Amino acid sequence: MIEFNPDGSIKLPDKLAKQKVEEQSRMKNTVCMKIRKEVISVRPPKSCTLHLTVSDKVSDVRFISTIYEAFARRCEAPTKLNRLSDKEFSVDIGSSFRRCSDCTYLINRFRGFMNANVIEEDGNCDYRRRRSANFQFEDYFD
């Protein structure tokens, strides 16, 4: 059932409201990173963007460019790192067959550096859902 706030906006379910408060607390009080995946174009040439935001507790953001440079030497998709502000970055990922796996590799590199303290939002990216929805155990194992 949908509930409304006094101002007429839709009231968030308790689970989502609690998750949002927890996420805001993590971004203020701990060393963490928020990554939001966004598909820019679904028609060829396909492109995506990763929006990176580091928490207030992170004082040195040089690790982002260091990890990105190592990633850029290895990946097949054309990429570009953009610094939007002191705590916000975006990584543009161009059209390539391995675009999604390169993106996942970069996110895992950041997750490893941040000791798994990463908030990952799928945005409008359906890569993970598409992969798991079609998985059949029989297709891969006997």
C-alpha positions as a printed Julia matrix, in Angstrom:
142×3 Matrix{Float64}:
  0.0     0.0     0.0
  1.3     3.45   -0.89
  1.43    6.06    1.85
  1.87    9.79    1.44
  3.67   12.43    3.5
  1.76   15.55    4.67
  3.32   17.52    1.79
  1.89   15.06   -0.77
  5.12   13.22   -1.62
  5.28    9.44   -1.55
  6.45    8.02    1.76
  9.43    5.67    1.53
  8.95    2.16    2.9
 10.64    1.65    6.28
 13.31   -0.58    4.79
 14.35    2.01    2.17
 14.23    4.88    4.67
 16.44    2.94    7.09
 18.86    2.08    4.27
 19.07    5.72    3.19
 19.79    6.93    6.75
 22.45    4.23    7.17
 24.08    5.21    3.87
 24.18    8.9     4.88
 25.72    7.95    8.22
 28.41    5.86    6.53
 29.26    8.72    4.17
 29.68   11.14    7.11
 31.32    8.96    9.76
 33.43    6.3     8.02
 36.01    6.02    5.29
 33.94    4.77    2.37
 33.02    5.38   -1.25
 29.71    5.52   -3.08
 29.62    4.28   -6.68
 26.57    4.81   -8.89
 26.43    3.1   -12.28
 24.58    4.86  -15.07
 24.03    3.77  -18.66
 24.26    6.86  -20.87
 23.42    5.29  -24.22
 21.89    1.87  -24.85
 22.18    2.21  -28.64
 25.51    1.92  -30.44
 27.92    3.4   -29.61
 27.02    2.33  -26.08
 28.48    4.24  -23.15
 28.28    4.24  -19.37
 29.38    6.43  -16.5
 30.47    5.56  -12.98
 29.8     8.36  -10.49
 32.28    8.14   -7.6
 31.8    10.01   -4.33
 34.2     9.62   -1.41
 33.09   10.17    2.17
 33.94   13.19    4.29
 36.48   11.14    6.27
 38.68   10.56    3.19
 41.37   13.23    3.18
 43.56   12.06    0.29
 41.82   11.19   -2.99
 44.96   10.44   -5.0
 44.13    6.74   -4.8
 41.33    7.28   -7.34
 43.67    8.48  -10.08
 46.25    5.81   -9.2
 43.71    2.98   -9.4
 42.19    4.48  -12.55
 45.57    4.72  -14.33
 46.34    1.06  -13.6
 42.84    0.15  -14.79
 43.14    2.23  -17.99
 46.33    0.39  -19.01
 44.54   -2.96  -18.69
 41.02   -2.34  -20.0
 39.8    -2.69  -23.57
 37.03   -0.07  -23.45
 37.93    3.6   -23.99
 37.67    5.42  -20.65
 38.1     8.87  -19.19
 38.39   10.06  -15.58
 36.74   13.4   -14.77
 37.15   15.28  -11.48
 33.88   17.03  -10.69
 34.81   18.39   -7.24
 37.1    17.59   -4.32
 35.1    14.5    -3.39
 33.3    13.62   -6.64
 34.6    11.97   -9.8
 33.12   10.3   -12.85
 34.55    7.64  -15.11
 33.18    7.57  -18.65
 33.32    4.1   -20.21
 32.94    3.95  -23.99
 31.67    1.3   -26.34
 33.42   -2.07  -26.26
 32.5    -5.73  -26.05
 34.11   -5.94  -22.58
 32.6    -2.67  -21.29
 30.63   -4.32  -18.48
 33.42   -6.6   -17.31
 35.9    -3.68  -17.36
 33.46   -1.62  -15.29
 33.05   -4.46  -12.8
 36.83   -4.85  -12.61
 37.26   -1.15  -11.75
 34.58   -1.3    -9.06
 36.26   -4.36   -7.54
 39.62   -2.52   -7.51
 38.02    0.35   -5.56
 36.27   -2.15   -3.26
 39.59   -3.86   -2.54
 41.32   -0.57   -1.73
 38.46    0.6     0.51
 38.39   -2.73    2.4
 34.92   -3.52    0.99
 33.45   -0.32    2.43
 31.75    0.66   -0.83
 28.13    1.63   -1.38
 27.21    0.44   -4.86
 24.08    1.66   -6.61
 23.04    0.06   -9.89
 21.27    3.18  -11.13
 19.83    2.23  -14.51
 22.49   -0.44  -15.19
 21.07   -3.94  -15.54
 24.3    -5.85  -16.06
 24.18   -7.82  -12.8
 20.48   -8.61  -13.05
 20.72   -9.75  -16.66
 23.65  -12.04  -15.9
 22.07  -13.75  -12.9
 18.58  -14.02  -14.43
 19.78  -16.25  -17.28
 22.18  -18.4   -15.25
 21.4   -22.08  -15.43
 23.58  -24.45  -13.42
 23.23  -27.12  -16.08
 24.7   -24.84  -18.75
 28.05  -24.65  -16.94
 28.39  -27.79  -14.81
 27.59  -31.47  -15.19
